[in-house]
Amino acid sequence: MAAQDYETLDGRFSRLFNPTAHVHKLCTGCQWAEGPAYFPASRGLVWSDIPANRLMRYDEGTGHAGPFRQPSGNANGNTVDRQGRLVTCEHGGRRVSRTEHDGSIVALAERYDGKRLNSPNDVVVKSDGSIWFTDPTYGIDSDYEGDRAESEIGASYVYRIDPATGALTVVADDFVKPNGLAFSPDERLLYVVDTGRTHGAHFPAHMRVFDVRDDGTLANGREFAACTAGLFDGFRLDEAGRIWTSAADGVHCYDPDGTLIGKVRVPEGVANVCFGGPKRNRLYVCATTSLYAVYLFTNGARTF
Ligand code: MG
């Protein structure tokens, strides 16, 4: 029964899913699936297989999936900007890159204050064209999902790339390991995960939220939710501002008031999600070795 794919913890969750809609496995055989990004014009999903050093693509029209780009610079998080271009965090490349309409790949951020970035992890584009990304050390901690190296910066920051000048600024410097991030539908709030717990039991495994100022800075950071199953990683918001986030036992859904209202159970640990389909009512889920998808009774926040 598909109803077993869902766990309602609060009555508000019960109207967000169709009990007959299954969580479908679309592709498997990845080493570590991450970074789903939906392209409405081509009805395709691009995602990363980080250790395999490849980007994958799922075709919504045919249902076929296969390699899209290899090597990928050990790509991790991806997103699609307002012009329909792929923006990618590269562990191996230690940069944020953009794939142009002609297929060329350009670097958007490689260094801060003259020092190489650690290993950009996840990325979002605001409607004003600014690009916001996190830069923990997972891609340089070992040779598994990048190339092992010492951090030149010596810290893990959240950055913003200015849309007019391309200048890189630090917008948050008080994370242990900043990871997934996403804006609220009105872009007044920015949610950012801290997965510091991977580097010590006394470090956080939670999501914080900030007020986004008009000048591109953040203010009033506070804890939004502590993860109840493993770690949060990547996440996205729906039109009502609910947070659909990765966790060890599936996708957790939070009301904007901070209540965990329900879960979509997934058979593998989840790393990241994104909304897609022409109506943005299909949640794509990158989970360890596989790509899954499920149709929901809600629609993703409009980011394209
Ligand atoms: Mg991540």
Boltz pocket constraint, residues with backbone or C-beta under 6 A from the ligand:
constraints:
  - pocket:
      binder: B
      contacts: [[A, 77], [A, 121], [A, 122], [A, 179], [A, 180], [A, 233], [A, 234], [A, 271]]
      max_distance: 6.0
